[in-house]
Amino acid sequence: QGAFMTFAGIIPLIFYIFYGFESPAYLTATLLAGLAMAILAVHVLVVGFATLVRPVQIGAVLEAIFGFLVVIKSLLVTFLA
């Protein structure tokens, strides 16, 4: 989970550096990264949250929160800008 979250955070950062905040490439990468993190968090919950070790549970909760916040931010920037 940690490597996935790092990768999902680096891709939007690279697009932000090269293309800027208003670029469709940055907004698309951010939205897809957020959706991917949210889907992974839902998968962890479906597989069996209670059977996982504590660090994975904490990571799944943080990933779900971060993923949904990124999706909301991306949608707000896309439709309000």
Number of C-alpha atoms within 10 A of each C-alpha: 13 11 8 14 17 10 13 19 15 15 14 21 17 13 19 18 10 12 13 14 15 12 13 13 16 22 22 16 21 26 22 18 23 27 19 20 26 23 16 18 25 16 13 19 17 9 11 10 17 10 10 14 9 11 8 15 18 12 16 24 17 13 24 23 15 17 26 19 15 20 21 15 15 20 16 11 13 15 7 7 7
